[in-house]
Amino acid sequence: MRIGELAARAGTSTDTIRFYEKVGLVAGRRLPNGYRDFPPETVAWLHYVRTAQALGFSLAEISRNREQLRDAPDEAAALSALFREKIGVVDARMAELAALRAELAARVDTGCPLRAPSHAEDTAPHVGSSAGTRRT
């Protein structure tokens, strides 16, 4: 099928399909007249790509996972393994964000939010002051 029909069936734009082709996520053959021709299974693949993106997978991850899924004897089990792996990444990121939030919260209403909180307040130079700076 031609790119316009593929875009309509997949609910995406022709520009998106061209980009996916450029990065190797989809492949079409060129007809003698220069038009792209995509196999029908590309529609299902594009639906998978969009769903995977909505679940937080990057295009690079989707591309890497494609090979794993293609070679897997049980696609559902392979997908579940990928999802478990992604959950671990999400959990780690959530922990990082929670630590960042705590750090930001500790600096709110401290007078100088860029200065390290608590014990370091006595030794850290205040932003904008000349303490701790050398004049030449």
Residue frames as qw, qx, qy, qz and C-alpha x, y, z in Angstrom:
[[0.000, 0.890, 0.455, 0.000, 0.00, 0.00, 0.00],
 [0.360, 0.603, -0.037, 0.711, 1.14, 3.54, -0.63],
 [0.303, 0.010, -0.508, 0.806, 2.22, 5.88, 2.13],
 [0.339, -0.212, 0.002, -0.917, -1.00, 7.94, 2.14],
 [0.772, -0.247, -0.445, -0.380, -3.17, 4.86, 2.61],
 [0.649, -0.079, -0.618, 0.436, -0.83, 3.52, 5.29],
 [0.070, 0.138, -0.346, 0.925, -0.97, 6.85, 7.14],
 [0.554, -0.251, -0.149, -0.780, -4.76, 6.87, 7.02],
 [0.820, -0.196, -0.519, -0.138, -5.07, 3.28, 8.24],
 [0.623, -0.075, -0.536, 0.564, -2.50, 3.75, 10.99],
 [0.281, -0.903, -0.325, -0.009, -3.85, 7.11, 12.11],
 [0.529, -0.537, 0.127, 0.644, -0.58, 8.92, 11.62],
 [0.318, 0.857, -0.109, -0.392, 0.92, 11.38, 9.16],
 [0.858, 0.473, -0.054, 0.196, 2.95, 10.65, 6.06],
 [0.146, 0.807, -0.442, 0.363, 5.76, 12.73, 7.58],
 [0.645, -0.502, 0.514, -0.263, 5.82, 10.42, 10.60],
 [0.958, 0.149, 0.246, 0.028, 6.03, 7.37, 8.36],
 [0.597, 0.714, -0.224, 0.289, 8.85, 8.96, 6.37],
 [0.190, -0.750, 0.527, -0.352, 10.69, 9.66, 9.62],
 [0.834, -0.258, 0.456, -0.174, 10.14, 6.09, 10.83],
 [0.893, 0.428, 0.042, 0.134, 11.46, 4.87, 7.50],
 [0.298, 0.817, -0.370, 0.326, 14.53, 7.10, 7.84],
 [0.322, -0.610, 0.630, -0.357, 15.34, 5.71, 11.30],
 [0.277, 0.231, -0.927, -0.100, 14.63, 2.13, 10.24],
 [0.425, 0.050, 0.692, -0.582, 11.37, 1.45, 12.08],
 [0.743, 0.464, 0.403, -0.266, 9.45, 0.73, 8.86],
 [0.235, -0.323, 0.677, 0.618, 10.57, -0.32, 5.43],
 [0.674, 0.587, 0.305, -0.330, 8.84, 0.05, 2.14],
 [0.597, 0.031, 0.544, 0.589, 10.01, -0.77, -1.29],
 [0.163, 0.549, -0.143, -0.807, 10.15, 1.76, -4.08],
 [0.696, 0.510, 0.505, -0.041, 7.95, 1.20, -7.08],
 [0.576, 0.243, 0.376, 0.684, 9.28, 2.03, -10.56],
 [0.068, 0.813, 0.296, 0.497, 7.36, 5.33, -10.42],
 [0.225, 0.406, -0.426, 0.776, 9.19, 6.25, -7.17],
 [0.622, -0.516, -0.021, -0.588, 6.23, 5.73, -4.85],
 [0.131, -0.327, 0.859, -0.372, 6.72, 3.88, -1.59],
 [0.762, -0.147, -0.466, -0.425, 4.92, 0.57, -1.21],
 [0.235, -0.398, 0.730, -0.503, 4.44, -0.88, 2.27],
 [0.337, -0.135, -0.925, -0.110, 3.26, -4.37, 3.18],
 [0.506, -0.585, -0.374, -0.511, -0.13, -4.61, 4.95],
 [0.730, -0.423, -0.451, 0.291, 1.41, -5.75, 8.25],
 [0.330, 0.234, -0.183, 0.896, 3.02, -2.32, 8.58],
 [0.399, -0.594, -0.196, -0.670, -0.35, -0.99, 9.85],
 [0.818, -0.500, -0.284, 0.000, -0.26, -3.30, 12.89],
 [0.692, -0.018, -0.224, 0.686, 3.40, -2.45, 13.48],
 [0.077, 0.441, -0.016, 0.894, 2.64, 1.29, 13.47],
 [0.622, -0.616, -0.219, -0.431, -0.17, 0.73, 15.98],
 [0.847, -0.311, -0.271, 0.336, 2.35, -1.13, 18.17],
 [0.473, 0.233, -0.133, 0.839, 4.88, 1.72, 17.84],
 [0.219, -0.574, -0.069, -0.786, 2.31, 4.31, 18.91],
 [0.782, -0.543, -0.238, -0.192, 1.15, 2.19, 21.84],
 [0.804, -0.126, -0.246, 0.527, 4.72, 1.53, 22.95],
 [0.240, 0.393, -0.092, 0.883, 5.48, 5.26, 22.80],
 [0.482, -0.613, -0.135, -0.611, 2.39, 5.98, 24.91],
 [0.878, -0.435, -0.196, 0.052, 3.75, 3.46, 27.46],
 [0.362, -0.881, 0.268, 0.144, 7.01, 5.39, 27.70],
 [0.806, -0.046, 0.401, 0.433, 9.25, 3.48, 25.30],
 [0.035, 0.714, -0.308, -0.628, 11.57, 5.56, 23.14],
 [0.767, 0.556, -0.169, -0.273, 11.89, 4.92, 19.43],
 [0.242, 0.583, -0.771, 0.081, 15.35, 3.50, 20.05],
 [0.414, -0.156, 0.817, -0.370, 13.93, 1.05, 22.60],
 [0.782, 0.371, 0.263, -0.426, 11.12, 0.10, 20.22],
 [0.596, 0.635, -0.463, -0.167, 13.63, -0.54, 17.47],
 [0.025, 0.443, -0.871, 0.212, 15.82, -2.70, 19.74],
 [0.545, 0.011, 0.696, -0.467, 12.81, -4.57, 21.12],
 [0.741, 0.429, -0.149, -0.495, 11.55, -5.33, 17.62],
 [0.460, 0.438, -0.771, -0.038, 14.35, -7.82, 17.10],
 [0.165, -0.151, 0.864, -0.452, 13.68, -9.47, 20.47],
 [0.635, 0.241, 0.404, -0.613, 9.98, -9.77, 19.73],
 [0.671, 0.475, -0.397, -0.409, 10.53, -11.08, 16.22],
 [0.423, 0.346, -0.833, 0.082, 12.74, -13.90, 17.50],
 [0.366, -0.207, 0.679, -0.602, 10.66, -14.72, 20.58],
 [0.150, -0.151, -0.957, -0.197, 8.84, -18.05, 20.62],
 [0.173, -0.690, -0.693, 0.115, 6.11, -16.46, 22.78],
 [0.179, 0.525, 0.107, 0.825, 5.49, -12.80, 21.95],
 [0.498, -0.755, -0.214, -0.369, 3.22, -12.22, 24.97],
 [0.809, -0.472, -0.111, 0.332, 5.88, -13.51, 27.36],
 [0.572, 0.173, 0.060, 0.799, 8.53, -11.41, 25.62],
 [0.077, -0.681, -0.177, -0.706, 6.36, -8.31, 25.91],
 [0.672, -0.708, -0.195, -0.093, 5.72, -9.00, 29.58],
 [0.775, -0.230, -0.059, 0.585, 9.48, -9.24, 30.15],
 [0.322, 0.402, 0.121, 0.848, 10.00, -5.92, 28.38],
 [0.353, -0.750, -0.224, -0.513, 7.26, -4.33, 30.48],
 [0.775, -0.568, -0.178, 0.210, 8.81, -5.66, 33.72],
 [0.637, 0.027, 0.021, 0.770, 12.15, -4.20, 32.64],
 [0.058, 0.569, 0.194, 0.797, 10.51, -0.84, 31.84],
 [0.574, -0.747, -0.273, -0.197, 8.76, -0.85, 35.23],
 [0.758, -0.361, -0.115, 0.530, 12.20, -1.12, 36.85],
 [0.380, 0.262, 0.131, 0.878, 13.40, 1.88, 34.85],
 [0.254, -0.692, -0.290, -0.611, 10.28, 3.84, 35.80],
 [0.711, -0.642, -0.270, 0.099, 10.68, 2.91, 39.49],
 [0.656, -0.160, -0.048, 0.736, 14.30, 4.07, 39.47],
 [0.153, 0.429, 0.210, 0.865, 13.33, 7.34, 37.80],
 [0.461, -0.735, -0.338, -0.364, 10.52, 7.86, 40.32],
 [0.731, -0.508, -0.207, 0.405, 13.03, 7.39, 43.16],
 [0.470, 0.089, 0.082, 0.874, 15.34, 9.96, 41.54],
 [0.109, -0.581, -0.304, -0.747, 12.46, 12.40, 41.15],
 [0.618, -0.703, -0.347, -0.056, 11.36, 11.86, 44.78],
 [0.668, -0.332, -0.111, 0.657, 14.90, 12.66, 45.96],
 [0.251, 0.289, 0.208, 0.900, 14.98, 15.74, 43.75],
 [0.339, -0.702, -0.389, -0.490, 11.60, 16.85, 45.11],
 [0.685, -0.620, -0.284, 0.257, 12.82, 16.41, 48.69],
 [0.552, -0.095, 0.021, 0.828, 15.93, 18.46, 47.91],
 [0.022, 0.471, 0.299, 0.829, 13.85, 21.23, 46.35],
 [0.513, -0.715, -0.405, -0.248, 11.38, 21.20, 49.26],
 [0.689, -0.453, -0.236, 0.514, 14.26, 21.50, 51.74],
 [0.396, 0.020, 0.104, 0.912, 15.41, 24.68, 50.00],
 [0.108, -0.706, -0.470, -0.519, 12.04, 26.44, 49.89],
 [0.360, -0.880, -0.101, -0.292, 11.88, 29.55, 52.15],
 [0.814, -0.297, -0.135, 0.481, 15.52, 29.20, 53.25],
 [0.145, -0.890, 0.077, 0.425, 16.46, 32.72, 52.24],
 [0.152, 0.655, -0.618, -0.408, 19.02, 31.49, 49.78],
 [0.924, 0.132, 0.225, -0.279, 17.63, 28.48, 47.94],
 [0.731, 0.568, -0.372, 0.068, 20.85, 27.90, 46.00],
 [0.057, -0.591, 0.717, -0.366, 22.84, 27.37, 49.16],
 [0.515, -0.058, -0.855, 0.016, 22.99, 23.83, 50.50],
 [0.592, -0.634, -0.171, -0.468, 20.48, 23.36, 53.36],
 [0.822, -0.557, -0.115, 0.017, 21.23, 22.77, 57.09],
 [0.747, -0.509, 0.124, 0.409, 24.78, 22.01, 58.18],
 [0.613, 0.217, 0.283, 0.705, 26.45, 23.42, 55.09],
 [0.042, 0.927, 0.290, 0.235, 24.84, 26.83, 55.59],
 [0.471, -0.834, 0.094, 0.272, 27.65, 27.93, 57.91],
 [0.556, -0.382, 0.482, 0.559, 30.46, 27.18, 55.45],
 [0.488, 0.469, 0.578, 0.457, 28.96, 27.72, 52.00],
 [0.105, -0.168, 0.062, 0.978, 29.36, 31.18, 50.48],
 [0.364, 0.635, 0.520, -0.441, 26.13, 33.04, 49.87],
 [0.484, 0.457, 0.520, 0.535, 25.33, 33.57, 46.21],
 [0.106, 0.884, 0.220, 0.399, 25.95, 37.19, 45.34],
 [0.468, -0.870, 0.130, 0.088, 28.26, 37.87, 48.31],
 [0.390, 0.752, -0.520, 0.113, 32.02, 38.21, 48.17],
 [0.632, -0.477, 0.584, -0.179, 32.54, 35.55, 50.85],
 [0.819, 0.012, 0.560, 0.124, 34.59, 32.73, 49.44],
 [0.663, 0.702, 0.138, 0.219, 35.66, 34.65, 46.37],
 [0.627, -0.349, 0.118, 0.687, 39.16, 35.83, 45.72],
 [0.295, 0.946, 0.091, -0.098, 39.78, 39.30, 44.43],
 [0.751, -0.034, 0.189, 0.632, 42.83, 40.03, 42.38]]
